Structures are given as C-alpha cells and as structure tokens.
Amino acid sequence: MKKHRRSDISPTKKQIGGQHYKHLEISPAEFIYKNKLNWYVGNAIKYLVRFDKKYSNKAKQVEDLDKATHYIQLLIEQLNKRA
C-alpha cells in the first residue's frame, strides 16, 4: 500500500498523470468547481480542452473528442427526460 505524504504543493498547482492541463491559465477542475457546473458539462469541458494537448496521436485526440461528445449526449438525454 502506498503511503501518502503531505506535499507543500497546492493540489490546484499540480497535476498527476501528464502535463495536458499545464498550458491553461485555469485548470478545468477549478473552472468547473467555481462555475458550479454539473458532471456532464464538466467532463465535456475537460476532454475538449485537452484533446489536442495530451496526445500527438490523432486516434487518441479523436477518442477524447468522442468522450466529450458522449457527455454532451448524456446531458441531452437528461434534459429530454425532464421535458
């Protein structure tokens, strides 16, 4: 089991698993939280802002766009159920 140690780096200043959000002035997580966005909107935003930064592989870029599209489709489905 991994031991967790306290870090002097703020969680909003670090990223685990890549650098694909480092170029942004505000992280998707911070933007989503501050704007009180729902799960589907937040995930779509996350995948849209990183699709062209995370990978040089076009198949992986399309995969992130497909993920964003999926969350938008889920949101549409949710909205239609309310009507």
N, C-alpha and C positions, 0 to 999 in steps of 0.2 A: 504494500500500500504506500502511495506517495505521501510524503509529509508536506504539509502546506506551511510555508513560512511567510511571515509578514514582509511585504515589499514597501519600500518608500515611494514607489511609483504609483500614482493615482490610477485606478482601473480605467478611467477615461483617457489616459495618456498612453496606455499600452494596448497592444493587440496580440492575441495568441493565434498562431497558425497562419502567418503570412503578413504581407505588407499592403494588401489591396485597399485599405482604407486610409493609409498614411498620407496620401496626397490631398485628402479632403480637409477643408478648414473646420468642419464639424463632422463628427462620426455619425453614421446612420443611427446608431443606438441613441446617441444624445439627441439628435433631431427628432426621432420617433418619440422618445420619452417626453421631451419638452413640449411637443405639439400634441401629446395625448392621443396618438394615432392608434388605431386598432391593429390587431395581429396581422390581418391580411394586407392592409396598406403598408404596414411596417416592413413586412417581409418582401413585398414587391419593391419597395424603395431600396432595401438592402441589396437585392440582386441587380437592380437596374444601375446603381452607382458603382458596382464592382465588376460588371461583366467584361469590360474592356481593359481592366487593370490587373485582374488576378491571373489571367492566362494569356499566353501568346498562341495558344491552341484554339483555332476557330470553333472546333466541336465543343470545347468547354465554354466558350463565350456563348454559343447558341444554347447550351444547357442552362446557363444562368438566366438567359432571356426566357427560356421555356419555364423555368421556375417562377420568374416574375409574372409571366402570363398566367400560370396556374393559380397563383394567389389572387390575381385580378379576377379570374374566372370564379374562384371560390367566393370572392366578395360579391360579384354579380349574382351568383346563386343565392347567397344570404339575403341580398336586397330583394330579390324576386320572391322569396318565401315570406317576406314581411308584407308584401303588397296584397 
